[in-house]
Structure formats: C-alpha cells, structure tokens
Amino acid sequence: MANPERASARTLAGKCFCGAVCYEVADEFAYAANCHCSNCRRTTGSAFKPFAGIEREKFRLTAGDDRLLIYGDESGHDAHCGQCGSLLYSLVREGAYVHIAMGTLMDDPGIRPNAHIFVGSKAPWFTITDDLPQYREHVTG
C-alpha cells in the first residue's frame, strides 16, 4: 500500500542560471537556514547562502548531470553548473543530505530559513535585520 504522505508530496523544480542543469526535489525539506560562513559567501558571491536541507534520495538531477562542476568528493561537495557557474547544491553530512541553494528553486518551497548560522564569520559589511535566531556556528540546543 502506498504511503499517503509520500503520495501527496509536491515536487519542486530547480535549475541553474543558463538552464543547462535542472533538478527535481521533494517539498519535504528537513530544515532551512541562512549560512554566513566564508565558504558559502565565496561560492555564492553574496552575504549568505539561503539553503534547504533534504535527504539525498529525495533529490534528482533531470538534465545536465554531465555538465556539473564538482568541488569536493563523494562524501561532501559543492555542485555548480560547469557552463554558467551557478551553485545548485551542496552534498553534506557524509553524502546523506543535499543542501539546495534556495535561489535556484523555480517553485516556492513549503519551508523558509528559520535561523542564521555561522554569524561568527559573517561579512562585516552586512547587517542582519530580521528577528531570526543567530548562531555563531551551527544551530545548537
């Protein structure tokens, strides 16, 4: 018998800037945050990376897997479009989870970032102006 929760899950689409790499992901994200670490800032060219985390098996490339530029290894890496450079996702937690760069989603996810993480290395020129909790490193507690 099919799981009714699983059958009702929406599928979201995402893609890079040039459209060469596309993906689908279940709208069943486990968490979402704004990461201010220096790596996320450098890889996005922005003050922080809004991301949503999900189990790896709920994510699927639909086009352009041969066009990915992978920085890292099979247990953890950033995946960019090799053509336009867009950061699409990061493979994390020993390869068990994918952190979707929320800016690459074409559809509106059912989750919003609920914290700022790694604010200990936040860009000094950026001021956080919302009321979300801020953590010096990872979420604690």
LINDA-V952884 format. One record per backbone hydrogen bond with DSSP energy under -1.0 kcal/mol. NH is the residue of the N-H (numbers start at 1). CO is the residue of the C=O. E is the energy in kcal/mol with one decimal. If there is no record, write none. Layout:
NH;CO;E / NH;CO;E
//
This chain:
7;3;-2.3 / 8;4;-1.3 / 12;25;-3.4 / 14;23;-2.1 / 15;104;-2.2 / 16;21;-1.9 / 22;63;-2.1 / 23;14;-2.6 / 24;60;-2.9 / 25;12;-2.1 / 26;58;-2.2 / 27;10;-3.0 / 28;26;-2.0 / 30;53;-2.5 / 31;53;-1.1 / 33;51;-2.0 / 34;115;-2.5 / 35;49;-2.6 / 36;117;-2.6 / 41;37;-2.3 / 42;38;-2.4 / 43;39;-2.5 / 44;40;-1.6 / 45;41;-2.1 / 49;35;-2.5 / 51;33;-2.7 / 52;100;-1.7 / 53;31;-2.6 / 54;98;-2.0 / 56;96;-2.8 / 58;55;-2.1 / 59;56;-1.7 / 60;24;-2.8 / 62;22;-2.4 / 63;22;-1.5 / 67;64;-2.5 / 69;80;-3.3 / 71;78;-2.7 / 73;76;-2.1 / 77;91;-1.3 / 78;71;-2.2 / 79;89;-3.0 / 80;69;-2.7 / 81;86;-2.0 / 82;67;-2.9 / 85;81;-1.5 / 88;79;-2.8 / 89;79;-1.3 / 90;99;-1.7 / 91;77;-3.3 / 92;97;-2.6 / 95;75;-1.0 / 96;93;-1.5 / 97;92;-1.9 / 98;54;-2.9 / 99;90;-3.1 / 100;52;-2.7 / 101;88;-2.3 / 102;50;-2.1 / 104;101;-2.5 / 105;102;-1.4 / 106;13;-3.2 / 107;13;-1.1 / 114;32;-2.0 / 116;133;-2.7 / 117;34;-2.8 / 118;137;-2.1 / 119;135;-2.4 / 120;136;-1.6 / 121;118;-1.5 / 122;119;-1.3 / 126;123;-1.8 / 135;116;-2.6
//
